Amino acid sequence: MITQIKGLHHVTSLASDPQQNNDFFTQILGLRRVKKTVNFDRPDVYHLYYGDEIGTPGGVMTYFPFPDKARGRAGTGEVGITAFAVAEGALDYWQPRLEGLGLDNIVREQHFGESRLRFQGPDGETLALVEVPDDARATWSGSDVRDDAAIRGLHSVVLNLSALEATADLMGMMGYELAGREGDHLRFALPDSNGAGIVDLHHMPDSNPSREGAGSVHHVAFAVVDRTEQLSVRGDLVEAGYEVTEVRDRNYFWAIYFRTPGGVLFEVATDEPGFTSDEDVAHLGEALKLPAQHAHLREKLEKSLLPITG
């Protein structure tokens, strides 16, 4: 069994408009943009990172905004819900805030005994806020969101799957324990996590496969402390028969990727070196940061990438 995983590291999704995406996560949800960079494989597309003051692993949401990209189609083989943790009682603040800002499909409900507020993001993606008692993670205090209601990091993801058994086995191999069953959902949780230690499996045997587009989650990343632990995890996955990429330098972490039995793309990312490796804390996310291999494109990219204000 893999023991090095500490919970979620980040979730990366697709969007259609960088300014709209930035405004939603910074002005409506009150997160900080901690990095403005580009997609390693498509440098003409931004890669935007949102989180707390320093982008602590376990609290980071990232987006590739492809201008005018068509919306994805919900279905199996994808992340259906990305959830963030807030303090107990905070939904009484968030529900009227989101309703007043005109968000769609706001639903307040109980899920595995937790109070949850589901809603849609700007590209139709399903997001949620979940009340969690005694979550001591730091929040970003630079927005107009009330401090005691602010997002404390990621809570969980829900994987939409046509069959559960193989992915359930994978979660067990990754150190997760079955924590409950509710209807067509299984909940897996890490006994000792970074605060983002829950993965729900949603059984959808009669649904069509998803189609990737704006609003779709591209991949889910799990956190390990460093490269040594990452290589150990990679070895265990390869031994179990998974096709795992070589380690890739993503500037702010090192990453490996593999496809799960249910079709969802998983990443294992290191906590090191972090988002302060090329910017000081006071100015995170302000300048366009380029990986070394794309540095020669700066002049071109600064002219072609849509400007983001705020």
For each residue, the residues with C-beta under 8 A, 3 or more apart:
1: 172 173 175
2: 5 173 174 175 232 233 236 237
3: 175
4: 175 224 225 229 230 232 233
5: 2 174 175 190 222 223 224 233 268
6: 57 58 190 192 193 194 197 222 223 224 225 271
7: 58 154 190 193 194 195 196 197 222 223
8: 11 58 154 156 157 194 196 197 220 221 222 223
9: 57 58 60 221 222 223 253 267 268 269 271
10: 49 57 60 61 62 154 221 269
11: 8 60 61 62 79 82 154 157 217 219 220 221
12: 62 63 64 217 218 219 220 221 267
13: 61 62 63 64 82 125 215 216 217 218
14: 63 64 65 66 69 72 123 212 213 214 215 216 217 218
15: 18 20 21 63 64 65 66 69 122 123 214 215
16: 20 65 66 67 68 69 70 71 122 123 214
17: 20 21 65 67 68 122 306
18: 15 21 22 46 48 65 67 305 306 308
19: 22 23 306 307 308 309
20: 15 16 17 23 24 122
21: 15 17 18 24 25 48 63 65 122 123
22: 18 19 25 26 33 48 308 310
23: 19 20 26 27 28 310
24: 20 21 27 28 29 121 122
25: 21 22 28 29 31 33 50 61 63
26: 22 23 29 30 31 32 33 50 143 310
27: 23 24 30 143 144 310
28: 23 24 25 98 101 103
29: 24 25 26 50 84 145 151
30: 26 27 140 143 144 145 150 151
31: 25 26 50 51 52 61 140 143 151
32: 26 50 51 52 53 55 140 142 143 284 285
33: 22 25 26 36 48 49 50 284 285
34: 49 50 51 52 53 54 55 60 275 284 285
35: 47 48 49 55 252 275 279 284 285 289
36: 33 46 48 49 285 286 287 288 289 308
37: 46 47 49 251 288 289 290 291
38: 42 43 44 45 46 47 288 290 291 294 301 305
39: 42 43 45 46 47 64
40: 43 47 248 250 291 293 294
41:
42: 38 39 45 64
43: 38 39 40 290 294 297 301
44: 38 301 304 305
45: 38 39 42 64 65 66
46: 18 36 37 38 39 63 64 65 305 308
47: 35 37 38 39 40 62 63 64
48: 18 21 22 33 35 36 62 63 65 308
49: 10 33 34 35 36 37 55 60 61 62 252 275 285
50: 25 26 29 31 32 33 34 60 61 62 63
51: 31 32 34 54 55 56 59 60 61 140 153 275
52: 31 32 34 55 56 59 137 138 139 140 152 153
53: 32 34 138 140 141 142 281 284
54: 34 51 274 275 276 281 284
55: 32 34 35 49 51 52 59 60 252 274 275 284
56: 51 52 59 60 137 138 153
57: 6 9 10 60 194 223 253 269 271
58: 6 7 8 9 137 153 154 193 194 195 196 223
59: 51 52 55 56 137 151 152 153 154 195 196
60: 9 10 11 34 49 50 51 55 56 57 154
61: 10 11 13 25 31 49 50 51 82 84 154
62: 10 11 12 13 47 48 49 50
63: 12 13 14 15 21 25 46 47 48 50
64: 12 13 14 15 39 42 45 46 47 218
65: 14 15 16 17 18 21 45 46 48 69
66: 14 15 16 45 69 214
67: 16 17 18 306
68: 16 17
69: 14 15 16 65 66 213 214
70: 16 213 214
71: 16 123 124 213 214 215
72: 14 78 123 124 210 211 212 213 214 215 216
73: 208 210 211 213
74: 78 80 126 160 210
75: 78 160 204 207 208 209 210 211
76: 160 161 162 204 207 208 209 210 262 263
77: 160 161 162 209 210 262 263 264
78: 72 74 75 159 160 210 212 216 217 263 264
79: 11 82 157 158 159 160 217 220 264
80: 74 126 158 159 160 202
81: 118 126 127 128 156 157 158 200
82: 11 13 61 79 125 126 127 128 154 157 217
83: 116 127 128 129 130 154 155 156 157 158
84: 29 61 127 128 129 130 151 152 153 154 155
85: 129 130 132 135 137 151 152 153 154 155 195 196
86: 90 91 94 129 130 131 132 149 150 151 152
87: 90 131 132 133 135 148 149 152
88: 131 132 133
89: 92 93 131
90: 86 87 93 94 129 131 148 149
91: 86 94 95 108 115 117 129 131
92: 89 95 96
93: 89 90 96 97 146 149
94: 86 90 91 97 98 117 129 149
95: 91 92 98 99 106 108 117
96: 92 93 99 100
97: 93 94 100 101 145
98: 28 94 95 101 103 106 117 119
99: 95 96 102 103 106
100: 96 97
101: 28 97 98
102: 99
103: 28 98 99 106 119 120
104: 119 120
105: 118 119 120 126
106: 95 98 99 103 117 118 119
107: 117 118 119
108: 91 95 115 116 117 118
109: 115 116 117 118
110: 113 114 115 116
111: 114 116 130 182 185
112: 179 180 182 185 187 200
113: 110
114: 110 111 130 131 132
115: 91 108 109 110 130 131
116: 83 108 109 110 111 128 129 130 131
117: 91 94 95 98 106 107 108 109 128 129 130
118: 81 105 106 107 108 109 126 127 128
119: 98 103 104 105 106 107 126 127 128
120: 103 104 105 124 125 126 127
121: 24 124 125 126 127 215
122: 15 16 17 20 21 24
123: 14 15 16 21 71 72 214 215
124: 71 72 120 121 214 215
125: 13 82 120 121 215 216 217
126: 74 80 81 82 105 118 119 120 121
127: 81 82 83 84 118 119 120 121
128: 81 82 83 84 116 117 118 119 155
129: 83 84 85 86 90 91 94 116 117 151
130: 83 84 85 86 111 114 115 116 117 155 156
131: 86 87 88 89 90 91 114 115 116
132: 85 86 87 88 114 135 152 155
133: 87 88
134:
135: 85 87 132 152 153 195
136:
137: 52 56 58 59 85 152 153 195
138: 52 53 56 152
139: 52 147 150 151 152
140: 30 31 32 51 52 53 143 150 151
141: 53 147 150
142: 32 53
143: 26 27 30 31 32 140 150
144: 27 30
145: 29 30 97 149 150 151
146: 93 149 150
147: 139 141 150
148: 87 90
149: 86 87 90 93 94 145 146
150: 30 86 139 140 141 143 145 146 147
151: 29 30 31 59 84 85 86 129 139 140 145
152: 52 59 84 85 86 87 132 135 137 138 139 195
153: 51 52 56 58 59 84 85 135 137 194 195 196
154: 7 8 10 11 58 59 60 61 82 83 84 85 157 195 196
155: 83 84 85 128 130 132 196 198
156: 8 81 83 130 196 198 199 200
157: 8 11 79 81 82 83 154 199 200 217 220
158: 79 80 81 83 185 199 200 201 202
159: 78 79 80 167 199 200 201 202 260 262 264
160: 74 75 76 77 78 79 80 202 204 207 210
161: 76 77 164 167 201 202 203 204 262 263 264
162: 76 77 204 205 207 209 262
163: 166 167 203 205 261 262
164: 161 167 168 186 201 203 262
165: 168 169
166: 163 169 170 260 261 262
167: 159 161 163 164 170 171 201 260 261 262 264
168: 164 165 171 172 178 186 188 201
169: 165 166 172 173
170: 166 167 173 174 260 261
171: 167 168 174 176 188 199 201
172: 1 168 169 175 176 177 178 188
173: 1 2 169 170 236 240
174: 2 5 170 171 222
175: 1 2 3 4 5 172 190 191
176: 171 172 188 189 190 197 199
177: 172 188 189 190 191
178: 168 172 181 186 187 188
179: 112 187 188 189 198
180: 112 186 187
181: 178 185 186 187
182: 111 112 185 187
183:
184: 202 203 204
185: 111 112 158 181 182 200 201 202 203
186: 164 168 178 180 181 200 201 203
187: 112 178 179 180 181 182 198 199 200 201
188: 168 171 172 176 177 178 179 198 199 200 201
189: 176 177 179 193 197 198 199
190: 5 6 7 175 176 177 193 197 198
191: 175 177
192: 6 197
193: 6 7 58 189 190 196 197
194: 6 7 8 57 58 153 197 223
195: 7 58 59 85 135 137 152 153 154
196: 7 8 58 59 85 153 154 155 156 193 223
197: 6 7 8 176 189 190 192 193 194
198: 155 156 179 187 188 189 190
199: 156 157 158 159 171 176 187 188 189
200: 81 112 156 157 158 159 185 186 187 188
201: 158 159 161 164 167 168 171 185 186 187 188 262
202: 80 158 159 160 161 184 185
203: 161 163 164 184 185 186
204: 75 76 160 161 162 184 207
205: 162 163
206:
207: 75 76 160 162 204
208: 73 75 76
209: 75 76 77 162 263
210: 72 73 74 75 76 77 78 160 216
211: 72 73 75 216
212: 14 72 78 216 218
213: 14 69 70 71 72 73 216
214: 14 15 16 66 69 70 71 72 123 124
215: 13 14 15 71 72 121 123 124 125
216: 13 14 72 78 125 210 211 212 213
217: 11 12 13 14 78 79 82 125 157 220
218: 12 13 14 64 212 265
219: 11 12 257 264 265 266 267
220: 8 11 12 79 157 217 264 265 266 267
221: 8 9 10 11 12 255 266 267 268 269
222: 5 6 7 8 9 174 266 267 268 269
223: 5 6 7 8 9 57 58 194 196 268 269 270 271
224: 4 5 6 229 230 233 268 269 270 271
225: 4 6 229 270 271 272
226: 229 230 270 271 272
227: 230 231 247 254 270 272
228: 231 232
229: 4 224 225 226 232 233 270
230: 4 224 226 227 233 234 247 254 256 268 269 270
231: 227 228 234 235 247
232: 2 4 228 229 235 236
233: 2 4 5 224 229 230 236 237 256 268
234: 230 231 237 238 244 247 256 268
235: 231 232 238 239
236: 2 173 232 233 239 240
237: 2 233 234 240 242 244 258
238: 234 235 241 242 244
239: 235 236
240: 173 236 237
241: 238
242: 237 238 258 259
243: 258 259
244: 234 237 238 256 257 258
245: 248 256 257 258
246: 256
247: 227 230 231 234 254 255 256
248: 40 245 254 255 256 257
249: 254
250: 40 253 254 255 269
251: 37 277 278 289 291
252: 35 49 55 273 274 275 277
253: 9 57 250 269 270 271 272 273 274
254: 227 230 247 248 249 250 269 270 272
255: 221 247 248 250 267 268 269 270
256: 230 233 234 244 245 246 247 248 267 268
257: 219 244 245 248 265 266 267
258: 237 242 243 244 245 265 266
259: 242 243 263 264 265 266
260: 159 166 167 170 263 264 265 266
261: 163 166 167 170
262: 76 77 159 161 162 163 164 166 167 201
263: 76 77 78 161 209 259 260
264: 77 78 79 159 161 167 219 220 259 260
265: 218 219 220 257 258 259 260
266: 219 220 221 222 257 258 259 260
267: 9 12 219 220 221 222 255 256 257
268: 5 9 221 222 223 224 230 233 234 255 256
269: 9 10 57 221 222 223 224 230 250 253 254 255
270: 223 224 225 226 227 229 230 253 254 255
271: 6 9 57 223 224 225 226 253 274
272: 225 226 227 253 254
273: 252 253 277
274: 54 55 252 253 271 277
275: 34 35 49 51 54 55 252 279 284
276: 54 279 280 281 284
277: 251 252 273 274
278: 251 289
279: 35 275 276 283 284 285 286 287 289
280: 276 283 284
281: 53 54 276 284
282:
283: 279 280 286 287
284: 32 33 34 35 53 54 55 275 276 279 280 281
285: 32 33 34 35 36 49 279
286: 36 279 283
287: 36 279 283
288: 36 37 38 298 301 302 305
289: 35 36 37 251 278 279
290: 37 38 43 294 295 297 298 301
291: 37 38 40 251 294 295
292: 295
293: 40
294: 38 40 43 290 291 297 298 301
295: 290 291 292 298
296:
297: 43 290 294 300 301
298: 288 290 294 295 301 302
299: 302 303
300: 297 303 304
301: 38 43 44 288 290 294 297 298 304 305
302: 288 298 299 305
303: 299 300
304: 44 300 301
305: 18 38 44 46 288 301 302
306: 17 18 19 67
307: 19
308: 18 19 22 36 46 48
309: 19
310: 22 23 26 27
